[in-house]
Amino acid sequence: MLGGVALAAPVLAGVLLFSGWLTSEEEDVPESNAQAPVQAPRLAIDMVPSSNSYDSGTNSMTVGQIDYCLENPPPGNNAAHNHLAQIVISGVEDLVGWQARLNYEGAFMRPQSVTFGVFQDDARGQNVSFPNLPIDGAGGVHRSITEVANIPPAAVGPQTALIGSAYMGDQNFAVSPDTPPKLLPDDSSYSAPGGGVLAQILLEVHANRAGDVLYLDLDDSSPNAPGSKATVFTGSGTSDIDLLAATMADGFHAEGTSCPVLGGVPTVNPGLIPPPPEADGGTSVVPPGVTIPPEITPPPPTSITIRGQQVPLAPGMRYWLSNPSIDPAPSSPIQDRWMVTYDSDPNTPGDSWITFDLDYNLLGSHIRPEDEEEFQPLLDALASP
């Protein structure tokens, strides 16, 4: 978990995936298909989703290599801008719905909006993603999906969001997709051998982020409940599979710097096995041979860009974009301004700070004598033409 904050559990989680509208029906299936499914769902954020595609002629979905980090070479884009990323799933059978807990730093990079019907099925005139990829034999069309995106307004500091979707109507094995396919598939109307695209996220990158490593953290229920999970059809109802942090791959954006180097794969207790079909729930595991990027903490920023210059920051300095909707300042006509703070002595009350607008005009400052040396490079850059 990266940068999460403990918030009250949103009511919408129960409404979306786990409430009464999820009715089910039993169906006769071959004996081999009725055996316990191989459930080891894995979620990942693909920061460069250009290799993911859909073909409406064959109703097939392709997930290419998953890129956990989008790297822009120096000097990077220091203006506010957007990127597209996708959430993909693999290692799941009989999927009904899913939800993802997203943690992030609100003033750095945040999810602005989510598209759940990622691709267009031109043959049927419908939007499609992995949960509604199968063709319902009764109507010859994709199921509709219900969706939720609980994304708070942008704010300074750690934030958390919850998104998810599920196909609508009665559940059965045929309309509950698998990836990779079962040895004996329930349905031949679709293909998704290498994973499925669940949603597409429009990421908003705030200005003045050149030189930073930004992140979007897929997380479990600690500290923000409910956490990420998959809901699968069992033949007599649904089962919730809570996802471990070790089975989810976060997304990173290196703006004008290098992507973080990942460490070793975390260990997972092999006793945490998936639930059998009749179980009420369970916890996913990392399947043998699967390498999942572990969670890492991005390094703190070491510089800030002012008038095109990379100005070094003293260790412990923090900066962010402040807006009246976040931090009202009725006496100031400035709508957006940067704040840089520094506390060289946590045992002494107060800290040092400066604030300047988007044109790099100094608006105010309070610098303790012992912090003047650390702030001088910033003041010099602001004073330069």
LINDANOR-V240887 format. One line per field, one symbol per residue. burial: I if it has 9 or more other ideal C-beta (glycine too) atoms within 8 Angstrom, else O. A space follows every 10 residues. Layout:
burial: ???
This chain:
burial: IIIIIOOOOI OIIOOIIIOO OIOIOOOOIO OOIOOOIOII IIIIIIIOIO IIOIOIOOII IIIIOIOIII IIOOOIIIOO OOIIIIIIII IIIIIIIIII IIIIIIIIII IOOIIIIIII IOOIOIIIII IIIIIIOOOO OIIOIIIIII IIOIIIOIII IIIIIIIOOO IIIIIIIIIO IIOOOIIOOI OIOIIIIIII IIIIIIOIII IIIIIIIIII IOOIOIIIII IIIIIOOIII IIIIIIIIII IIIIIIIOOI OOOOOOOIOO OIOIIOIOIO OIIIIIOOOI OIOIIOOIOO IOIIIIOOOI IOIOOOIOII IIIOOOOOOO OOOOOOIIII IIOIOOOOOO OIIIIIIOOI OIIOIOIIOO IIOIIOOIIO IIOOO
